[in-house]
Structures are given as C-alpha cells and as structure tokens.
Amino acid sequence: MLKVDLAAKPYALGISCMIEAPLIKMKVAQIARSKVMFGLISFVLLVVYIGGAWKFWTGFGQTQYSQSRPLLTLFWPVMLLNGSYRQNFRRALRG
C-alpha cells in the first residue's frame, strides 16, 4: 500500500497548486475591480468638486461676500458646514 504524507509535502500530488491558481486569479480580479472602482469614484468626486467650485465662482456676485473669492471657492466643501456660507452658496448656485 502506497502511503503519501501530504502534511510534509503539500505539493506532492499537485493538489495544492490546483486549488491555489484559481484563488490567485480571483484575488487579482478583485484587486483590479477595486482599482477601477476607486478610479471611478475619484473621477466623480473630482467632477462634483470642480462643478461646485465653478458654480460658486460664477455666481459669486449674488452672495454677500465681497472679497476672498479664490479662497472661498477652493474650500467650498468644507465651508458648507457653516450655515451662513451654505445660504450664500445656494445664492451663488441660483445666480
């Protein structure tokens, strides 16, 4: 009777290789999908940021602010936490 010790030699019969290859392919596919999703989400966020900045920049005359236009435009997502700024941002979007 042939006795094979798989614990000592996992690759003795090639079983482990047959199991690992599809797992590696699955991991590579998951990593590729996550990179694509990260790129897509980053692109969408960048478009939203630039769009909001452009709308605020062009409608700045409708707000109550008279100076620091570049600074307020750059930090518009953070400034939305402020109620007064949020109200002025809405005015800029309408204008």
Sequence and secondary structure as in RCSB ss.txt:
>XXXX:A:sequence
MLKVDLAAKPYALGISCMIEAPLIKMKVAQIARSKVMFGLISFVLLVVYIGGAWKFWTGFGQTQYSQSRPLLTLF
WPVMLLNGSYRQNFRRALRG
>XXXX:A:secstr
     TTT TTSSSHHHHHHHHHHHHHHHHHHHHHHHHHHHHHHHHHHHHHHHHHHHHTGGGSS  S HHHHHHT
HHHHTTSHHHHHHHHHHHH 
